[in-house]
Amino acid sequence: MKILRYWKVFLALVLVFAAGVVTGSVWTTMSFKRAFQRSLELDTFTADAMKFMQKELSLTPEQQPKIRAILQDTGRQLGGAFGQAIKESGGILVGSWRRIDQELTPEQRVIEQRNRQKFREGVKKVLKIDLPAE
C-alpha cells in the first residue's frame, strides 16, 4: 500500500513520457515530409550535392562549375525519370480503382470516390503531379 502514496509522481512521469513520445513522433513526421519535398527540387539537389562534395573533396575552383553542371544535368534526368515513374504508377493505380469500383456497392463507391479525391489532392500538393482521369 505504500506504493499507492506515490501515484501522483508515477502519473506525472507517465504523462511526461507520453508527451515526449507524441512530440517526437510529430516532429519526425514533419521533418521527413520537409526533407522529401526538398529532395524533389533540382536547385536543392544541386546545392546539397555541391556542399557535400566540396566538404569531402575540397574541389578546386576549376572543378566546381564543371561538377555543378554535371549535377544539374543529373538532377534533370532524375526528375524526368521520377516523373515518368510517378505517371506510370498513377496509371496503374487508376486502373485498379476502375476494377475495384466494379466490386463495390453504390454507397461504397461514394465513400471511395471521396477517399480517392483526398489522395489526388495530396499527390498534387506534395508531388505537384495530376493523376490520370478515371
C-alpha positions in Angstrom: 0.0 0.0 0.0 3.0 2.3 0.4 3.3 2.4 -3.4 -0.1 4.0 -3.7 1.2 7.0 -1.9 3.3 7.9 -4.9 0.6 7.6 -7.6 0.8 11.3 -8.4 4.6 11.0 -9.1 4.0 7.9 -11.2 1.2 9.6 -13.2 3.4 12.7 -13.8 6.2 10.6 -15.1 3.9 8.7 -17.4 2.4 11.9 -18.7 5.8 13.4 -19.3 6.9 10.3 -21.2 3.7 10.3 -23.3 4.1 14.0 -24.2 7.7 13.2 -25.3 6.5 10.3 -27.5 3.8 12.5 -29.1 6.1 15.4 -29.7 8.9 13.2 -31.1 6.5 11.5 -33.5 5.1 14.8 -34.8 8.5 16.3 -35.2 9.9 13.3 -37.0 6.9 13.1 -39.4 7.2 16.8 -40.2 11.0 16.6 -40.7 10.7 13.6 -43.1 8.0 15.4 -45.1 10.0 18.5 -45.4 13.2 16.6 -46.4 11.2 14.7 -49.0 9.8 17.8 -50.5 13.2 19.5 -50.5 14.8 16.5 -52.2 12.4 16.9 -55.2 13.7 20.3 -56.0 16.5 20.5 -58.6 18.2 23.5 -57.1 18.2 21.9 -53.6 19.7 18.7 -55.0 22.5 20.5 -56.8 23.3 22.8 -53.9 23.3 20.0 -51.3 25.4 17.7 -53.5 27.9 20.6 -54.2 28.2 21.3 -50.4 28.8 17.7 -49.7 31.4 17.3 -52.5 33.2 20.5 -51.5 33.4 19.4 -47.9 34.6 15.9 -48.7 36.8 16.5 -51.7 37.9 20.1 -51.4 37.1 20.8 -55.1 39.3 23.3 -56.9 37.7 26.5 -58.4 38.2 24.9 -61.9 36.3 21.7 -60.9 33.3 23.4 -59.2 31.5 24.8 -62.3 32.1 21.5 -64.3 30.8 19.3 -61.4 27.9 21.7 -60.8 26.8 21.3 -64.5 27.1 17.5 -64.2 24.9 17.6 -61.0 22.3 19.9 -62.6 22.1 17.5 -65.6 21.8 14.5 -63.3 19.1 16.3 -61.3 17.1 17.0 -64.5 17.5 13.4 -65.6 16.4 12.0 -62.2 13.5 14.4 -62.2 12.3 13.2 -65.6 12.7 9.5 -64.6 11.0 10.1 -61.3 8.1 12.0 -63.0 7.7 9.2 -65.6 7.7 6.6 -62.9 5.0 8.5 -61.0 2.9 8.9 -64.1 3.1 5.2 -64.9 2.4 4.3 -61.3 -0.6 6.7 -61.3 -2.0 5.0 -64.4 -1.7 1.6 -62.8 -3.4 2.9 -59.6 -6.3 4.5 -61.5 -6.7 1.2 -63.5 -7.0 -0.7 -60.2 -9.6 1.9 -59.0 -11.8 1.1 -62.0 -11.6 -2.6 -61.3 -12.3 -2.1 -57.6 -15.4 0.1 -58.5 -16.9 -2.9 -60.2 -16.9 -4.8 -56.9 -18.3 -2.0 -54.7 -21.9 -1.1 -53.9 -23.1 2.4 -54.9 -22.8 3.5 -51.3 -19.2 2.2 -51.0 -18.3 3.9 -54.3 -19.3 7.3 -52.9 -17.0 6.8 -49.9 -14.2 5.5 -52.1 -14.6 8.5 -54.5 -14.1 10.9 -51.6 -11.0 9.0 -50.4 -9.6 9.0 -53.9 -10.2 12.7 -54.3 -8.3 13.4 -51.0 -5.5 11.1 -52.3 -5.3 13.0 -55.6 -5.2 16.4 -53.8 -2.3 15.1 -51.6 -0.4 13.8 -54.6 -0.9 17.2 -56.4 0.1 19.2 -53.3 3.2 17.2 -52.4 4.4 15.9 -55.8 2.8 18.6 -58.0 1.5 15.9 -60.3 -2.0 15.2 -61.6 -3.1 11.6 -61.6 -4.8 10.4 -64.8 -8.5 10.7 -65.0 -10.6 7.7 -64.0 
